Amino acid sequence: RGSERLAERYSAPFSIDLKKRAALVTGAGTDLGRAAALALARAGAAVVVNDLNPDKCDQVVELIAAEGGRALAHQADVANRFQAASMIESARDAFGAISILVNAAGVFKRGPMGKLDEWDWRRALDVNLTGTFFVTQLLSRVMADEGGGVIVNVAPDTTLPDGISYVASKAGVLGLTRQSARELGSAGIRVHAVCPPPFDDDDDPRIALAADAILFLCSDAARGLNGQALSLTLE
């Protein structure tokens, strides 16, 4: 029901045309990843919806299809390089050139640093940082050969009451964003980060506002920008 409420409420306050584009959104089964997939689809892009949970992938694809959009569900663990590569190939087979990537997949483990076990620490880094690197590296090679593209990473730039593995891994994503922008800019690939505040739940209106920022960065309106980290201090 949360997915339906978000779909009903979300509407970008500006117009962007992405009808000739195709996008891959990781972590698109929930909150900001889902909102970003919906925003891109409503702007006309064909969207590959990725999540670790196949049911959540299917739900988002159904929402997009119900509005006349084009979407493909692809369950994959972005922390697994082989699964990430297979996902990209499936995306290209379905929609041709993929010129937009939104890295929204993330793992958040609550609790104080003193009680965090090694598995949870490593899993957060594997998904949040290494997974972002894998998909960025693999898809940027294709983008470079096909004329460029845009990559937007989700990386909150704040500390939290707890969740050190999430905060540390997302700080790494900000460094990855800056360095990727520097290395990939000459290939026509723009790389940015959107840094939203913490969300209370899937119905938090700030999710839609953060999706607007992603949509803007993926559009030609932001063609002169590269390496930006947009901090959204939205109340």
Secondary structure, DSSP 8 states (H G I E B T S, - for coil): -HHHHHHHH---SS----TT-EEEEETTTSHHHHHHHHHHHHTT-EEEEEESSHHHHHHHHHHHHHTT--EEEEE--TTSHHHHHHHHHHHHHHHS---EEEE-------S-GGG--HHHHHHHIIIIIIIHHHHHHHHHHHHHHTT-EEEEEE---S--SS-HHHHHHHHHHHHHHHHHHHHHGGGTEEEEEEE----SSTT-HHHHHHHHHHHHHHSGGGTT--S-EEE----
